[in-house]
Amino acid sequence: MIMVKYKVEVDHKLCIGCGACTVACDNFVMNGDKAKPVNAEVESLGCNQEAADGCPVEAIKIHKVE
C-alpha cells in the first residue's frame, strides 16, 4: 500500500502572524511573529487543509510528495 505524504510550508514573506492557523490546527505554532508547522511532512491533510483555507493571506502551501 502506497502512503501519500504531504509537505506543509509557510511562506514567511506572506505570513502576517495572525495565528489563525494555530487555532485551526495543532500542527502549527508561532515562531516569533511567524507561524511554522510542527511537522513539515504529514500523512493526512486533516486540519492542515483547514489552516491553509483559513489563512487570510494564503501563506500556507500544501504539496503532495511524490
N, CA, C and O of each residue as an XYZ file, in Angstrom:
264
protein
N       0.832     -1.179      0.000
C       0.000      0.000      0.000
C       0.884      1.253      0.000
O       1.807      1.382      0.804
N       0.581      2.154     -0.905
C       1.358      3.381     -1.027
C       0.786      4.448     -0.096
O      -0.402      4.765     -0.145
N       1.652      4.990      0.749
C       1.224      6.066      1.636
C       1.518      7.401      0.965
O       2.641      7.666      0.537
N       0.505      8.220      0.883
C       0.676      9.554      0.330
C       1.128     10.470      1.456
O       0.586     10.431      2.561
N       2.119     11.287      1.167
C       2.586     12.264      2.149
C       2.418     13.653      1.562
O       2.439     13.849      0.346
N       2.253     14.599      2.452
C       2.082     15.987      2.055
C       3.115     16.851      2.760
O       3.410     16.651      3.939
N       3.658     17.808      2.031
C       4.605     18.760      2.600
C       3.838     20.038      2.930
O       3.139     20.595      2.083
N       3.978     20.489      4.166
C       3.288     21.685      4.650
C       4.323     22.793      4.814
O       5.314     22.626      5.525
N       4.089     23.925      4.152
C       5.032     25.037      4.208
C       4.305     26.341      4.522
O       3.148     26.531      4.150
N       5.008     27.230      5.213
C       4.503     28.576      5.466
C       5.463     29.550      4.780
O       6.663     29.543      5.051
N       4.930     30.375      3.902
C       5.723     31.401      3.231
C       5.861     32.574      4.202
O       4.911     33.327      4.418
N       7.048     32.719      4.779
C       7.247     33.740      5.808
C       7.213     35.165      5.255
O       7.059     36.120      6.017
N       7.353     35.312      3.949
C       7.215     36.647      3.351
C       5.751     37.080      3.358
O       5.453     38.272      3.433
N       4.831     36.101      3.280
C       3.403     36.405      3.260
C       2.775     36.384      4.649
O       1.824     37.121      4.908
N       3.293     35.553      5.539
C       2.694     35.356      6.865
C       2.669     36.666      7.648
O       3.684     37.355      7.763
N       1.488     37.002      8.187
C       1.341     38.220      8.991
C       1.287     37.924     10.488
O       1.122     38.834     11.301
N       1.427     36.651     10.848
C       1.480     36.278     12.263
C       0.163     36.387     13.002
O       0.151     36.612     14.212
N      -0.948     36.232     12.296
C      -2.263     36.403     12.935
C      -2.629     35.233     13.846
O      -3.454     35.383     14.747
N      -2.017     34.064     13.615
C      -2.271     32.907     14.467
C      -3.513     32.105     14.120
O      -3.856     31.169     14.842
N      -4.188     32.442     13.044
C      -5.403     31.706     12.662
C      -5.103     30.223     12.452
O      -5.925     29.374     12.795
N      -3.954     29.907     11.903
C      -3.594     28.511     11.655
C      -3.415     27.737     12.955
O      -3.741     26.552     13.026
N      -2.890     28.413     13.995
C      -2.668     27.736     15.276
C      -3.984     27.411     15.966
O      -4.061     26.468     16.754
N      -5.017     28.190     15.672
C      -6.345     27.928     16.216
C      -6.992     26.774     15.459
O      -7.670     25.936     16.053
N      -6.779     26.733     14.143
C      -7.402     25.717     13.294
C      -6.734     24.351     13.406
O      -7.387     23.325     13.219
N      -5.432     24.331     13.711
C      -4.691     23.060     13.641
C      -3.528     23.047     14.629
O      -2.750     23.999     14.697
N      -3.419     21.968     15.389
C      -2.331     21.863     16.366
C      -0.984     21.539     15.732
O       0.009     21.398     16.445
N      -0.929     21.416     14.396
C       0.351     21.219     13.718
C       1.057     22.553     13.466
O       2.159     22.571     12.918
N       0.441     23.662     13.856
C       1.055     24.971     13.662
C       1.318     25.639     15.000
O       0.496     25.590     15.915
N       2.490     26.268     15.092
C       2.869     27.031     16.277
C       3.448     28.363     15.807
O       3.876     28.508     14.662
N       3.450     29.316     16.711
C       4.070     30.594     16.394
C       5.557     30.513     16.725
O       5.947     30.003     17.775
N       6.374     31.022     15.816
C       7.820     31.091     15.992
C       8.170     32.577     15.878
O       8.440     33.073     14.784
N       8.164     33.272     16.996
C       8.297     34.726     16.963
C       7.007     35.313     16.424
O       5.932     35.066     16.972
N       7.103     36.081     15.366
C       5.917     36.694     14.776
C       5.445     35.982     13.508
O       4.649     36.532     12.748
N       5.929     34.768     13.280
C       5.543     33.977     12.111
C       5.102     32.591     12.550
O       5.543     32.082     13.580
N       4.224     31.986     11.753
C       3.775     30.619     12.042
C       4.709     29.618     11.390
O       5.375     29.920     10.400
N       4.748     28.421     11.960
C       5.509     27.337     11.339
C       4.826     26.019     11.651
O       4.192     25.872     12.696
N       4.956     25.044     10.729
C       4.390     23.731     11.018
C       5.295     22.957     11.970
O       6.519     23.028     11.865
N       4.691     22.220     12.895
C       5.448     21.361     13.795
C       6.048     20.211     12.984
O       7.227     19.885     13.119
N       5.211     19.605     12.140
C       5.652     18.531     11.247
C       5.513     19.024      9.810
O       4.405     19.297      9.347
N       6.633     19.137      9.111
C       6.612     19.648      7.731
C       6.065     18.617      6.753
O       5.577     18.979      5.683
N       6.142     17.328      7.112
C       5.556     16.279      6.275
C       4.512     15.532      7.084
O       4.775     15.079      8.198
N       3.321     15.412      6.508
C       2.214     14.733      7.173
C       1.614     13.699      6.230
O       1.755     13.800      5.011
N       0.947     12.706      6.802
C       0.326     11.653      6.001
C      -1.138     11.922      5.712
O      -1.741     11.261      4.866
N      -1.709     12.886      6.410
C      -3.118     13.222      6.234
C      -3.258     14.739      6.215
O      -2.629     15.442      7.005
N      -4.083     15.229      5.311
C      -4.295     16.677      5.252
C      -4.966     17.187      6.517
O      -4.526     18.175      7.105
N      -6.039     16.508      6.938
C      -6.735     16.847      8.171
C      -6.872     18.339      8.387
O      -7.290     19.075      7.493
N      -6.516     18.776      9.582
C      -6.671     20.180      9.932
C      -5.657     21.080      9.231
O      -5.823     22.299      9.226
N      -4.600     20.499      8.633
C      -3.637     21.310      7.892
C      -4.333     22.031      6.737
O      -4.035     23.192      6.457
N      -5.259     21.343      6.070
C      -6.004     21.959      4.979
C      -6.922     23.056      5.507
O      -7.086     24.094      4.866
N      -7.524     22.825      6.684
C      -8.365     23.854      7.306
C      -7.532     25.102      7.612
O      -7.990     26.225      7.400
N      -6.330     24.903      8.103
C      -5.447     26.025      8.408
C      -5.090     26.783      7.132
O      -5.100     28.014      7.116
N      -4.777     26.055      6.068
C      -4.442     26.696      4.790
C      -5.638     27.471      4.242
O      -5.491     28.593      3.760
N      -6.809     26.869      4.320
C      -8.023     27.526      3.817
C      -8.377     28.765      4.632
O      -8.945     29.718      4.097
N      -8.044     28.759      5.921
C      -8.391     29.862      6.796
C      -7.351     30.965      6.861
O      -7.587     32.001      7.483
N      -6.205     30.759      6.227
C      -5.144     31.772      6.259
C      -5.576     32.983      5.430
O      -5.833     32.855      4.233
N      -5.656     34.162      6.064
C      -6.152     35.334      5.341
C      -5.231     35.833      4.230
O      -5.677     36.566      3.347
N      -3.958     35.448      4.259
C      -3.014     35.903      3.232
C      -2.492     34.748      2.376
O      -1.557     34.924      1.594
N      -3.100     33.562      2.527
C      -2.743     32.373      1.742
C      -1.244     32.044      1.832
O      -0.608     31.720      0.829
N      -0.695     32.133      3.050
C       0.725     31.869      3.253
C       1.044     30.385      3.403
O       2.205     29.991      3.295
N       0.013     29.546      3.653
C       0.249     28.114      3.863
C       0.054     27.367      2.558
O      -0.996     27.454      1.922
N       1.093     26.629      2.171
C       1.036     25.833      0.945
C       1.198     24.371      1.306
O       2.030     24.015      2.141
N       0.400     23.530      0.676
C       0.480     22.084      0.901
C       0.679     21.410     -0.455
O      -0.087     21.621     -1.396
N       1.728     20.596     -0.527
C       2.073     19.900     -1.766
C       2.143     18.402     -1.516
O       2.635     17.960     -0.478
N       1.655     17.631     -2.462
C       1.793     16.182     -2.377
C       3.251     15.816     -2.649
O       3.853     16.316     -3.599
N       3.809     14.954     -1.824
C       5.179     14.484     -2.004
C       5.115     13.215     -2.852
O       4.434     12.251     -2.503
N       5.826     13.234     -3.954
C       5.826     12.080     -4.869
C       6.813     11.033     -4.410
O       6.952      9.993     -5.053
